[in-house]
Amino acid sequence: MALWLRTDLKSLLCDVLSKDALKTVGYLEYVEIEKLISEHLSGTANHESKLWALINLVLWEQQRRKN
């Protein structure tokens, strides 16, 4: 998963956890998430579990708000 988030899923990661996307959720701190993304993509840390959970949370929240 860590490698996928750095390669094949990088665009999904960046799109779903973008500043604009997080504004729609309202309760997540973009600065903190941006730090996790930056550290993960640079390889200085492995935040795969946190990032995958955040992706799923944001997608779930967006879907919930549509209904």
mmCIF file as Biopython writes it, N, C-alpha, C and O atoms, coordinates in Angstrom:
data_model
#
loop_
_atom_site.group_PDB
_atom_site.id
_atom_site.type_symbol
_atom_site.label_atom_id
_atom_site.label_alt_id
_atom_site.label_comp_id
_atom_site.label_asym_id
_atom_site.label_entity_id
_atom_site.label_seq_id
_atom_site.pdbx_PDB_ins_code
_atom_site.Cartn_x
_atom_site.Cartn_y
_atom_site.Cartn_z
_atom_site.occupancy
_atom_site.B_iso_or_equiv
_atom_site.auth_seq_id
_atom_site.auth_asym_id
_atom_site.pdbx_PDB_model_num
ATOM 1   N N  . MET A ? 1  ? 0.833   -1.190 0.000  1.0 0.0 1  A 1 
ATOM 2   C CA . MET A ? 1  ? 0.000   0.000  0.000  1.0 0.0 1  A 1 
ATOM 3   C C  . MET A ? 1  ? 0.877   1.254  0.000  1.0 0.0 1  A 1 
ATOM 4   O O  . MET A ? 1  ? 0.573   2.224  -0.694 1.0 0.0 1  A 1 
ATOM 5   N N  . ALA A ? 2  ? 1.951   1.236  0.768  1.0 0.0 2  A 1 
ATOM 6   C CA . ALA A ? 2  ? 2.826   2.415  0.832  1.0 0.0 2  A 1 
ATOM 7   C C  . ALA A ? 2  ? 3.345   2.783  -0.556 1.0 0.0 2  A 1 
ATOM 8   O O  . ALA A ? 2  ? 3.334   3.953  -0.941 1.0 0.0 2  A 1 
ATOM 9   N N  . LEU A ? 3  ? 3.797   1.784  -1.298 1.0 0.0 3  A 1 
ATOM 10  C CA . LEU A ? 3  ? 4.312   2.027  -2.646 1.0 0.0 3  A 1 
ATOM 11  C C  . LEU A ? 3  ? 3.196   2.491  -3.577 1.0 0.0 3  A 1 
ATOM 12  O O  . LEU A ? 3  ? 3.394   3.414  -4.367 1.0 0.0 3  A 1 
ATOM 13  N N  . TRP A ? 4  ? 2.038   1.868  -3.493 1.0 0.0 4  A 1 
ATOM 14  C CA . TRP A ? 4  ? 0.905   2.282  -4.337 1.0 0.0 4  A 1 
ATOM 15  C C  . TRP A ? 4  ? 0.549   3.739  -4.118 1.0 0.0 4  A 1 
ATOM 16  O O  . TRP A ? 4  ? 0.270   4.464  -5.073 1.0 0.0 4  A 1 
ATOM 17  N N  . LEU A ? 5  ? 0.558   4.173  -2.868 1.0 0.0 5  A 1 
ATOM 18  C CA . LEU A ? 5  ? 0.212   5.572  -2.580 1.0 0.0 5  A 1 
ATOM 19  C C  . LEU A ? 5  ? 1.264   6.532  -3.136 1.0 0.0 5  A 1 
ATOM 20  O O  . LEU A ? 5  ? 0.980   7.703  -3.384 1.0 0.0 5  A 1 
ATOM 21  N N  . ARG A ? 6  ? 2.471   6.024  -3.327 1.0 0.0 6  A 1 
ATOM 22  C CA . ARG A ? 6  ? 3.527   6.857  -3.911 1.0 0.0 6  A 1 
ATOM 23  C C  . ARG A ? 6  ? 3.533   6.802  -5.437 1.0 0.0 6  A 1 
ATOM 24  O O  . ARG A ? 6  ? 4.129   7.661  -6.087 1.0 0.0 6  A 1 
ATOM 25  N N  . THR A ? 7  ? 2.874   5.799  -6.009 1.0 0.0 7  A 1 
ATOM 26  C CA . THR A ? 7  ? 2.931   5.607  -7.465 1.0 0.0 7  A 1 
ATOM 27  C C  . THR A ? 7  ? 1.529   5.605  -8.070 1.0 0.0 7  A 1 
ATOM 28  O O  . THR A ? 7  ? 0.987   6.665  -8.383 1.0 0.0 7  A 1 
ATOM 29  N N  . ASP A ? 8  ? 0.946   4.427  -8.234 1.0 0.0 8  A 1 
ATOM 30  C CA . ASP A ? 8  ? -0.326  4.284  -8.937 1.0 0.0 8  A 1 
ATOM 31  C C  . ASP A ? 8  ? -1.479  5.056  -8.298 1.0 0.0 8  A 1 
ATOM 32  O O  . ASP A ? 8  ? -2.349  5.561  -9.008 1.0 0.0 8  A 1 
ATOM 33  N N  . LEU A ? 9  ? -1.497  5.151  -6.984 1.0 0.0 9  A 1 
ATOM 34  C CA . LEU A ? 9  ? -2.594  5.830  -6.284 1.0 0.0 9  A 1 
ATOM 35  C C  . LEU A ? 9  ? -2.258  7.265  -5.873 1.0 0.0 9  A 1 
ATOM 36  O O  . LEU A ? 9  ? -3.021  7.906  -5.150 1.0 0.0 9  A 1 
ATOM 37  N N  . LYS A ? 10 ? -1.128  7.754  -6.334 1.0 0.0 10 A 1 
ATOM 38  C CA . LYS A ? 10 ? -0.704  9.114  -5.954 1.0 0.0 10 A 1 
ATOM 39  C C  . LYS A ? 10 ? -1.729  10.166 -6.378 1.0 0.0 10 A 1 
ATOM 40  O O  . LYS A ? 10 ? -2.035  11.077 -5.610 1.0 0.0 10 A 1 
ATOM 41  N N  . SER A ? 11 ? -2.252  10.045 -7.582 1.0 0.0 11 A 1 
ATOM 42  C CA . SER A ? 11 ? -3.229  11.045 -8.037 1.0 0.0 11 A 1 
ATOM 43  C C  . SER A ? 11 ? -4.508  10.966 -7.214 1.0 0.0 11 A 1 
ATOM 44  O O  . SER A ? 11 ? -5.102  11.997 -6.897 1.0 0.0 11 A 1 
ATOM 45  N N  . LEU A ? 12 ? -4.940  9.755  -6.864 1.0 0.0 12 A 1 
ATOM 46  C CA . LEU A ? 12 ? -6.104  9.604  -5.994 1.0 0.0 12 A 1 
ATOM 47  C C  . LEU A ? 12 ? -5.832  10.241 -4.637 1.0 0.0 12 A 1 
ATOM 48  O O  . LEU A ? 12 ? -6.660  10.992 -4.122 1.0 0.0 12 A 1 
ATOM 49  N N  . LEU A ? 13 ? -4.686  9.945  -4.066 1.0 0.0 13 A 1 
ATOM 50  C CA . LEU A ? 13 ? -4.281  10.513 -2.783 1.0 0.0 13 A 1 
ATOM 51  C C  . LEU A ? 13 ? -4.329  12.043 -2.823 1.0 0.0 13 A 1 
ATOM 52  O O  . LEU A ? 13 ? -4.921  12.677 -1.949 1.0 0.0 13 A 1 
ATOM 53  N N  . CYS A ? 14 ? -3.715  12.611 -3.823 1.0 0.0 14 A 1 
ATOM 54  C CA . CYS A ? 14 ? -3.645  14.077 -3.925 1.0 0.0 14 A 1 
ATOM 55  C C  . CYS A ? 14 ? -5.001  14.708 -4.232 1.0 0.0 14 A 1 
ATOM 56  O O  . CYS A ? 14 ? -5.292  15.803 -3.749 1.0 0.0 14 A 1 
ATOM 57  N N  . ASP A ? 15 ? -5.823  14.045 -5.015 1.0 0.0 15 A 1 
ATOM 58  C CA . ASP A ? 15 ? -7.153  14.580 -5.339 1.0 0.0 15 A 1 
ATOM 59  C C  . ASP A ? 15 ? -8.099  14.516 -4.141 1.0 0.0 15 A 1 
ATOM 60  O O  . ASP A ? 15 ? -8.742  15.506 -3.790 1.0 0.0 15 A 1 
ATOM 61  N N  . VAL A ? 16 ? -8.175  13.345 -3.525 1.0 0.0 16 A 1 
ATOM 62  C CA . VAL A ? 16 ? -9.130  13.150 -2.430 1.0 0.0 16 A 1 
ATOM 63  C C  . VAL A ? 16 ? -8.731  13.950 -1.198 1.0 0.0 16 A 1 
ATOM 64  O O  . VAL A ? 16 ? -9.596  14.419 -0.458 1.0 0.0 16 A 1 
ATOM 65  N N  . LEU A ? 17 ? -7.430  14.109 -0.971 1.0 0.0 17 A 1 
ATOM 66  C CA . LEU A ? 17 ? -6.976  14.834 0.209  1.0 0.0 17 A 1 
ATOM 67  C C  . LEU A ? 17 ? -6.469  16.236 -0.133 1.0 0.0 17 A 1 
ATOM 68  O O  . LEU A ? 17 ? -5.631  16.794 0.575  1.0 0.0 17 A 1 
ATOM 69  N N  . SER A ? 18 ? -6.983  16.790 -1.218 1.0 0.0 18 A 1 
ATOM 70  C CA . SER A ? 18 ? -6.613  18.155 -1.594 1.0 0.0 18 A 1 
ATOM 71  C C  . SER A ? 18 ? -7.275  19.162 -0.657 1.0 0.0 18 A 1 
ATOM 72  O O  . SER A ? 18 ? -8.224  18.836 0.056  1.0 0.0 18 A 1 
ATOM 73  N N  . LYS A ? 19 ? -6.770  20.361 -0.671 1.0 0.0 19 A 1 
ATOM 74  C CA . LYS A ? 19 ? -7.313  21.422 0.189  1.0 0.0 19 A 1 
ATOM 75  C C  . LYS A ? 19 ? -8.793  21.650 -0.087 1.0 0.0 19 A 1 
ATOM 76  O O  . LYS A ? 19 ? -9.587  21.774 0.845  1.0 0.0 19 A 1 
ATOM 77  N N  . ASP A ? 20 ? -9.167  21.704 -1.355 1.0 0.0 20 A 1 
ATOM 78  C CA . ASP A ? 20 ? -10.571 21.925 -1.722 1.0 0.0 20 A 1 
ATOM 79  C C  . ASP A ? 20 ? -11.461 20.769 -1.285 1.0 0.0 20 A 1 
ATOM 80  O O  . ASP A ? 20 ? -12.566 20.984 -0.787 1.0 0.0 20 A 1 
ATOM 81  N N  . ALA A ? 21 ? -10.978 19.538 -1.473 1.0 0.0 21 A 1 
ATOM 82  C CA . ALA A ? 21 ? -11.774 18.376 -1.079 1.0 0.0 21 A 1 
ATOM 83  C C  . ALA A ? 21 ? -11.975 18.344 0.433  1.0 0.0 21 A 1 
ATOM 84  O O  . ALA A ? 21 ? -13.053 17.994 0.913  1.0 0.0 21 A 1 
ATOM 85  N N  . LEU A ? 22 ? -10.942 18.707 1.176  1.0 0.0 22 A 1 
ATOM 86  C CA . LEU A ? 22 ? -11.052 18.690 2.640  1.0 0.0 22 A 1 
ATOM 87  C C  . LEU A ? 22 ? -11.962 19.798 3.154  1.0 0.0 22 A 1 
ATOM 88  O O  . LEU A ? 22 ? -12.544 19.671 4.231  1.0 0.0 22 A 1 
ATOM 89  N N  . LYS A ? 23 ? -12.090 20.881 2.396  1.0 0.0 23 A 1 
ATOM 90  C CA . LYS A ? 23 ? -13.019 21.950 2.789  1.0 0.0 23 A 1 
ATOM 91  C C  . LYS A ? 23 ? -14.451 21.432 2.820  1.0 0.0 23 A 1 
ATOM 92  O O  . LYS A ? 23 ? -15.253 21.865 3.647  1.0 0.0 23 A 1 
ATOM 93  N N  . THR A ? 24 ? -14.772 20.510 1.925  1.0 0.0 24 A 1 
ATOM 94  C CA . THR A ? 24 ? -16.139 19.982 1.892  1.0 0.0 24 A 1 
ATOM 95  C C  . THR A ? 24 ? -16.442 19.141 3.123  1.0 0.0 24 A 1 
ATOM 96  O O  . THR A ? 24 ? -17.599 19.031 3.526  1.0 0.0 24 A 1 
ATOM 97  N N  . VAL A ? 25 ? -15.426 18.553 3.718  1.0 0.0 25 A 1 
ATOM 98  C CA . VAL A ? 25 ? -15.610 17.755 4.930  1.0 0.0 25 A 1 
ATOM 99  C C  . VAL A ? 25 ? -15.747 18.680 6.131  1.0 0.0 25 A 1 
ATOM 100 O O  . VAL A ? 25 ? -16.639 18.511 6.962  1.0 0.0 25 A 1 
ATOM 101 N N  . GLY A ? 26 ? -14.854 19.658 6.209  1.0 0.0 26 A 1 
ATOM 102 C CA . GLY A ? 26 ? -14.984 20.691 7.216  1.0 0.0 26 A 1 
ATOM 103 C C  . GLY A ? 26 ? -14.285 20.482 8.534  1.0 0.0 26 A 1 
ATOM 104 O O  . GLY A ? 26 ? -14.002 21.466 9.217  1.0 0.0 26 A 1 
ATOM 105 N N  . TYR A ? 27 ? -13.991 19.270 8.934  1.0 0.0 27 A 1 
ATOM 106 C CA . TYR A ? 27 ? -13.424 19.060 10.265 1.0 0.0 27 A 1 
ATOM 107 C C  . TYR A ? 27 ? -12.010 18.480 10.251 1.0 0.0 27 A 1 
ATOM 108 O O  . TYR A ? 27 ? -11.500 18.080 11.297 1.0 0.0 27 A 1 
ATOM 109 N N  . LEU A ? 28 ? -11.380 18.430 9.100  1.0 0.0 28 A 1 
ATOM 110 C CA . LEU A ? 28 ? -10.012 17.936 9.011  1.0 0.0 28 A 1 
ATOM 111 C C  . LEU A ? 28 ? -9.054  19.085 8.738  1.0 0.0 28 A 1 
ATOM 112 O O  . LEU A ? 28 ? -9.363  19.994 7.968  1.0 0.0 28 A 1 
ATOM 113 N N  . GLU A ? 29 ? -7.896  19.037 9.371  1.0 0.0 29 A 1 
ATOM 114 C CA . GLU A ? 29 ? -6.885  20.091 9.223  1.0 0.0 29 A 1 
ATOM 115 C C  . GLU A ? 29 ? -5.995  19.797 8.017  1.0 0.0 29 A 1 
ATOM 116 O O  . GLU A ? 29 ? -5.218  18.842 8.022  1.0 0.0 29 A 1 
ATOM 117 N N  . TYR A ? 30 ? -6.119  20.625 6.991  1.0 0.0 30 A 1 
ATOM 118 C CA . TYR A ? 30 ? -5.344  20.418 5.769  1.0 0.0 30 A 1 
ATOM 119 C C  . TYR A ? 30 ? -3.844  20.456 6.032  1.0 0.0 30 A 1 
ATOM 120 O O  . TYR A ? 30 ? -3.100  19.654 5.469  1.0 0.0 30 A 1 
ATOM 121 N N  . VAL A ? 31 ? -3.392  21.371 6.874  1.0 0.0 31 A 1 
ATOM 122 C CA . VAL A ? 31 ? -1.955  21.521 7.136  1.0 0.0 31 A 1 
ATOM 123 C C  . VAL A ? 31 ? -1.373  20.220 7.685  1.0 0.0 31 A 1 
ATOM 124 O O  . VAL A ? 31 ? -0.283  19.809 7.283  1.0 0.0 31 A 1 
ATOM 125 N N  . GLU A ? 32 ? -2.086  19.577 8.591  1.0 0.0 32 A 1 
ATOM 126 C CA . GLU A ? 32 ? -1.613  18.320 9.173  1.0 0.0 32 A 1 
ATOM 127 C C  . GLU A ? 32 ? -1.612  17.193 8.142  1.0 0.0 32 A 1 
ATOM 128 O O  . GLU A ? 32 ? -0.683  16.387 8.093  1.0 0.0 32 A 1 
ATOM 129 N N  . ILE A ? 33 ? -2.639  17.144 7.336  1.0 0.0 33 A 1 
ATOM 130 C CA . ILE A ? 33 ? -2.728  16.097 6.313  1.0 0.0 33 A 1 
ATOM 131 C C  . ILE A ? 33 ? -1.688  16.327 5.225  1.0 0.0 33 A 1 
ATOM 132 O O  . ILE A ? 33 ? -1.091  15.376 4.719  1.0 0.0 33 A 1 
ATOM 133 N N  . GLU A ? 34 ? -1.474  17.581 4.869  1.0 0.0 34 A 1 
ATOM 134 C CA . GLU A ? 34 ? -0.447  17.915 3.883  1.0 0.0 34 A 1 
ATOM 135 C C  . GLU A ? 34 ? 0.932   17.448 4.363  1.0 0.0 34 A 1 
ATOM 136 O O  . GLU A ? 34 ? 1.745   16.968 3.573  1.0 0.0 34 A 1 
ATOM 137 N N  . LYS A ? 35 ? 1.180   17.595 5.654  1.0 0.0 35 A 1 
ATOM 138 C CA . LYS A ? 35 ? 2.451   17.144 6.225  1.0 0.0 35 A 1 
ATOM 139 C C  . LYS A ? 35 ? 2.588   15.625 6.097  1.0 0.0 35 A 1 
ATOM 140 O O  . LYS A ? 35 ? 3.650   15.129 5.720  1.0 0.0 35 A 1 
ATOM 141 N N  . LEU A ? 36 ? 1.521   14.887 6.407  1.0 0.0 36 A 1 
ATOM 142 C CA . LEU A ? 36 ? 1.546   13.428 6.262  1.0 0.0 36 A 1 
ATOM 143 C C  . LEU A ? 36 ? 1.823   13.029 4.812  1.0 0.0 36 A 1 
ATOM 144 O O  . LEU A ? 36 ? 2.636   12.144 4.547  1.0 0.0 36 A 1 
ATOM 145 N N  . ILE A ? 37 ? 1.139   13.692 3.880  1.0 0.0 37 A 1 
ATOM 146 C CA . ILE A ? 37 ? 1.318   13.391 2.454  1.0 0.0 37 A 1 
ATOM 147 C C  . ILE A ? 37 ? 2.749   13.666 2.022  1.0 0.0 37 A 1 
ATOM 148 O O  . ILE A ? 37 ? 3.378   12.837 1.364  1.0 0.0 37 A 1 
ATOM 149 N N  . SER A ? 38 ? 3.252   14.815 2.389  1.0 0.0 38 A 1 
ATOM 150 C CA . SER A ? 38 ? 4.609   15.210 2.008  1.0 0.0 38 A 1 
ATOM 151 C C  . SER A ? 38 ? 5.651   14.225 2.541  1.0 0.0 38 A 1 
ATOM 152 O O  . SER A ? 38 ? 6.547   13.801 1.811  1.0 0.0 38 A 1 
ATOM 153 N N  . GLU A ? 39 ? 5.525   13.867 3.816  1.0 0.0 39 A 1 
ATOM 154 C CA . GLU A ? 39 ? 6.463   12.915 4.413  1.0 0.0 39 A 1 
ATOM 155 C C  . GLU A ? 39 ? 6.362   11.554 3.740  1.0 0.0 39 A 1 
ATOM 156 O O  . GLU A ? 39 ? 7.375   10.896 3.501  1.0 0.0 39 A 1 
ATOM 157 N N  . HIS A ? 40 ? 5.155   11.139 3.439  1.0 0.0 40 A 1 
ATOM 158 C CA . HIS A ? 40 ? 4.966   9.832  2.807  1.0 0.0 40 A 1 
ATOM 159 C C  . HIS A ? 40 ? 5.533   9.823  1.390  1.0 0.0 40 A 1 
ATOM 160 O O  . HIS A ? 40 ? 6.266   8.905  1.021  1.0 0.0 40 A 1 
ATOM 161 N N  . LEU A ? 41 ? 5.205   10.820 0.609  1.0 0.0 41 A 1 
ATOM 162 C CA . LEU A ? 41 ? 5.664   10.854 -0.781 1.0 0.0 41 A 1 
ATOM 163 C C  . LEU A ? 41 ? 7.177   11.006 -0.889 1.0 0.0 41 A 1 
ATOM 164 O O  . LEU A ? 41 ? 7.786   10.492 -1.827 1.0 0.0 41 A 1 
ATOM 165 N N  . SER A ? 42 ? 7.782   11.704 0.058  1.0 0.0 42 A 1 
ATOM 166 C CA . SER A ? 42 ? 9.240   11.867 0.021  1.0 0.0 42 A 1 
ATOM 167 C C  . SER A ? 42 ? 9.960   10.631 0.529  1.0 0.0 42 A 1 
ATOM 168 O O  . SER A ? 42 ? 11.163  10.479 0.318  1.0 0.0 42 A 1 
ATOM 169 N N  . GLY A ? 43 ? 9.233   9.751  1.194  1.0 0.0 43 A 1 
ATOM 170 C CA . GLY A ? 43 ? 9.844   8.538  1.718  1.0 0.0 43 A 1 
ATOM 171 C C  . GLY A ? 43 ? 10.463  8.694  3.094  1.0 0.0 43 A 1 
ATOM 172 O O  . GLY A ? 43 ? 11.094  7.765  3.597  1.0 0.0 43 A 1 
ATOM 173 N N  . THR A ? 44 ? 10.292  9.856  3.712  1.0 0.0 44 A 1 
ATOM 174 C CA . THR A ? 44 ? 10.862  10.060 5.045  1.0 0.0 44 A 1 
ATOM 175 C C  . THR A ? 44 ? 10.041  9.378  6.133  1.0 0.0 44 A 1 
ATOM 176 O O  . THR A ? 44 ? 10.532  9.169  7.242  1.0 0.0 44 A 1 
ATOM 177 N N  . ALA A ? 45 ? 8.796   9.032  5.824  1.0 0.0 45 A 1 
ATOM 178 C CA . ALA A ? 45 ? 7.936   8.329  6.778  1.0 0.0 45 A 1 
ATOM 179 C C  . ALA A ? 45 ? 6.943   7.488  6.001  1.0 0.0 45 A 1 
ATOM 180 O O  . ALA A ? 45 ? 6.668   7.743  4.829  1.0 0.0 45 A 1 
ATOM 181 N N  . ASN A ? 46 ? 6.413   6.486  6.671  1.0 0.0 46 A 1 
ATOM 182 C CA . ASN A ? 46 ? 5.397   5.641  6.061  1.0 0.0 46 A 1 
ATOM 183 C C  . ASN A ? 46 ? 4.078   5.894  6.787  1.0 0.0 46 A 1 
ATOM 184 O O  . ASN A ? 46 ? 3.867   5.406  7.897  1.0 0.0 46 A 1 
ATOM 185 N N  . HIS A ? 47 ? 3.202   6.655  6.155  1.0 0.0 47 A 1 
ATOM 186 C CA . HIS A ? 47 ? 1.896   6.989  6.727  1.0 0.0 47 A 1 
ATOM 187 C C  . HIS A ? 47 ? 0.771   6.281  5.977  1.0 0.0 47 A 1 
ATOM 188 O O  . HIS A ? 47 ? -0.353  6.781  5.928  1.0 0.0 47 A 1 
ATOM 189 N N  . GLU A ? 48 ? 1.071   5.116  5.392  1.0 0.0 48 A 1 
ATOM 190 C CA . GLU A ? 48 ? 0.086   4.442  4.557  1.0 0.0 48 A 1 
ATOM 191 C C  . GLU A ? 48 ? -1.234  4.191  5.274  1.0 0.0 48 A 1 
ATOM 192 O O  . GLU A ? 48 ? -2.296  4.401  4.689  1.0 0.0 48 A 1 
ATOM 193 N N  . SER A ? 49 ? -1.193  3.750  6.515  1.0 0.0 49 A 1 
ATOM 194 C CA . SER A ? 49 ? -2.432  3.438  7.239  1.0 0.0 49 A 1 
ATOM 195 C C  . SER A ? 49 ? -3.266  4.694  7.480  1.0 0.0 49 A 1 
ATOM 196 O O  . SER A ? 49 ? -4.478  4.690  7.269  1.0 0.0 49 A 1 
ATOM 197 N N  . LYS A ? 50 ? -2.621  5.749  7.916  1.0 0.0 50 A 1 
ATOM 198 C CA . LYS A ? 50 ? -3.337  7.001  8.171  1.0 0.0 50 A 1 
ATOM 199 C C  . LYS A ? 50 ? -3.910  7.579  6.880  1.0 0.0 50 A 1 
ATOM 200 O O  . LYS A ? 50 ? -5.061  8.012  6.833  1.0 0.0 50 A 1 
ATOM 201 N N  . LEU A ? 51 ? -3.087  7.577  5.840  1.0 0.0 51 A 1 
ATOM 202 C CA . LEU A ? 51 ? -3.541  8.160  4.573  1.0 0.0 51 A 1 
ATOM 203 C C  . LEU A ? 51 ? -4.669  7.352  3.951  1.0 0.0 51 A 1 
ATOM 204 O O  . LEU A ? 51 ? -5.619  7.924  3.417  1.0 0.0 51 A 1 
ATOM 205 N N  . TRP A ? 52 ? -4.574  6.031  4.015  1.0 0.0 52 A 1 
ATOM 206 C CA . TRP A ? 52 ? -5.634  5.187  3.454  1.0 0.0 52 A 1 
ATOM 207 C C  . TRP A ? 52 ? -6.929  5.402  4.237  1.0 0.0 52 A 1 
ATOM 208 O O  . TRP A ? 52 ? -8.008  5.476  3.651  1.0 0.0 52 A 1 
ATOM 209 N N  . ALA A ? 53 ? -6.819  5.501  5.548  1.0 0.0 53 A 1 
ATOM 210 C CA . ALA A ? 53 ? -8.000  5.756  6.374  1.0 0.0 53 A 1 
ATOM 211 C C  . ALA A ? 53 ? -8.598  7.125  6.044  1.0 0.0 53 A 1 
ATOM 212 O O  . ALA A ? 53 ? -9.819  7.260  5.955  1.0 0.0 53 A 1 
ATOM 213 N N  . LEU A ? 54 ? -7.756  8.131  5.865  1.0 0.0 54 A 1 
ATOM 214 C CA . LEU A ? 54 ? -8.245  9.466  5.528  1.0 0.0 54 A 1 
ATOM 215 C C  . LEU A ? 54 ? -8.920  9.494  4.158  1.0 0.0 54 A 1 
ATOM 216 O O  . LEU A ? 54 ? -9.957  10.134 3.990  1.0 0.0 54 A 1 
ATOM 217 N N  . ILE A ? 55 ? -8.341  8.808  3.188  1.0 0.0 55 A 1 
ATOM 218 C CA . ILE A ? 55 ? -8.957  8.735  1.859  1.0 0.0 55 A 1 
ATOM 219 C C  . ILE A ? 55 ? -10.359 8.155  1.976  1.0 0.0 55 A 1 
ATOM 220 O O  . ILE A ? 55 ? -11.314 8.704  1.428  1.0 0.0 55 A 1 
ATOM 221 N N  . ASN A ? 56 ? -10.477 7.051  2.688  1.0 0.0 56 A 1 
ATOM 222 C CA . ASN A ? 56 ? -11.779 6.410  2.846  1.0 0.0 56 A 1 
ATOM 223 C C  . ASN A ? 56 ? -12.757 7.274  3.630  1.0 0.0 56 A 1 
ATOM 224 O O  . ASN A ? 56 ? -13.943 7.315  3.300  1.0 0.0 56 A 1 
ATOM 225 N N  . LEU A ? 57 ? -12.285 7.958  4.651  1.0 0.0 57 A 1 
ATOM 226 C CA . LEU A ? 57 ? -13.143 8.851  5.426  1.0 0.0 57 A 1 
ATOM 227 C C  . LEU A ? 57 ? -13.679 9.985  4.558  1.0 0.0 57 A 1 
ATOM 228 O O  . LEU A ? 57 ? -14.874 10.278 4.584  1.0 0.0 57 A 1 
ATOM 229 N N  . VAL A ? 58 ? -12.808 10.612 3.800  1.0 0.0 58 A 1 
ATOM 230 C CA . VAL A ? 58 ? -13.232 11.738 2.966  1.0 0.0 58 A 1 
ATOM 231 C C  . VAL A ? 58 ? -14.202 11.267 1.885  1.0 0.0 58 A 1 
ATOM 232 O O  . VAL A ? 58 ? -15.215 11.923 1.642  1.0 0.0 58 A 1 
ATOM 233 N N  . LEU A ? 59 ? -13.910 10.147 1.235  1.0 0.0 59 A 1 
ATOM 234 C CA . LEU A ? 59 ? -14.828 9.633  0.218  1.0 0.0 59 A 1 
ATOM 235 C C  . LEU A ? 59 ? -16.177 9.273  0.830  1.0 0.0 59 A 1 
ATOM 236 O O  . LEU A ? 59 ? -17.221 9.551  0.239  1.0 0.0 59 A 1 
ATOM 237 N N  . TRP A ? 60 ? -16.161 8.659  2.006  1.0 0.0 60 A 1 
ATOM 238 C CA . TRP A ? 60 ? -17.412 8.323  2.697  1.0 0.0 60 A 1 
ATOM 239 C C  . TRP A ? 60 ? -18.191 9.588  3.054  1.0 0.0 60 A 1 
ATOM 240 O O  . TRP A ? 60 ? -19.403 9.657  2.848  1.0 0.0 60 A 1 
ATOM 241 N N  . GLU A ? 61 ? -17.496 10.575 3.582  1.0 0.0 61 A 1 
ATOM 242 C CA . GLU A ? 61 ? -18.145 11.828 3.982  1.0 0.0 61 A 1 
ATOM 243 C C  . GLU A ? 61 ? -18.749 12.543 2.771  1.0 0.0 61 A 1 
ATOM 244 O O  . GLU A ? 61 ? -19.864 13.060 2.846  1.0 0.0 61 A 1 
ATOM 245 N N  . GLN A ? 62 ? -18.028 12.573 1.676  1.0 0.0 62 A 1 
ATOM 246 C CA . GLN A ? 62 ? -18.549 13.195 0.457  1.0 0.0 62 A 1 
ATOM 247 C C  . GLN A ? 62 ? -19.794 12.471 -0.038 1.0 0.0 62 A 1 
ATOM 248 O O  . GLN A ? 62 ? -20.764 13.110 -0.447 1.0 0.0 62 A 1 
ATOM 249 N N  . GLN A ? 63 ? -19.773 11.161 -0.003 1.0 0.0 63 A 1 
ATOM 250 C CA . GLN A ? 63 ? -20.931 10.374 -0.433 1.0 0.0 63 A 1 
ATOM 251 C C  . GLN A ? 63 ? -22.116 10.596 0.514  1.0 0.0 63 A 1 
ATOM 252 O O  . GLN A ? 63 ? -23.258 10.729 0.074  1.0 0.0 63 A 1 
ATOM 253 N N  . ARG A ? 64 ? -21.831 10.633 1.805  1.0 0.0 64 A 1 
ATOM 254 C CA . ARG A ? 64 ? -22.882 10.837 2.803  1.0 0.0 64 A 1 
ATOM 255 C C  . ARG A ? 64 ? -23.563 12.187 2.611  1.0 0.0 64 A 1 
ATOM 256 O O  . ARG A ? 64 ? -24.781 12.295 2.747  1.0 0.0 64 A 1 
ATOM 257 N N  . ARG A ? 65 ? -22.792 13.197 2.301  1.0 0.0 65 A 1 
ATOM 258 C CA . ARG A ? 65 ? -23.355 14.538 2.126  1.0 0.0 65 A 1 
ATOM 259 C C  . ARG A ? 65 ? -24.160 14.676 0.845  1.0 0.0 65 A 1 
ATOM 260 O O  . ARG A ? 65 ? -25.012 15.559 0.744  1.0 0.0 65 A 1 
ATOM 261 N N  . LYS A ? 66 ? -23.905 13.818 -0.133 1.0 0.0 66 A 1 
ATOM 262 C CA . LYS A ? 66 ? -24.694 13.845 -1.372 1.0 0.0 66 A 1 
ATOM 263 C C  . LYS A ? 66 ? -26.097 13.294 -1.158 1.0 0.0 66 A 1 
ATOM 264 O O  . LYS A ? 66 ? -27.046 13.704 -1.826 1.0 0.0 66 A 1 
ATOM 265 N N  . ASN A ? 67 ? -26.215 12.365 -0.224 1.0 0.0 67 A 1 
ATOM 266 C CA . ASN A ? 67 ? -27.507 11.703 0.008  1.0 0.0 67 A 1 
ATOM 267 C C  . ASN A ? 67 ? -28.354 12.456 0.946  1.0 0.0 67 A 1 
ATOM 268 O O  . ASN A ? 67 ? -29.471 12.033 1.245  1.0 0.0 67 A 1 
#
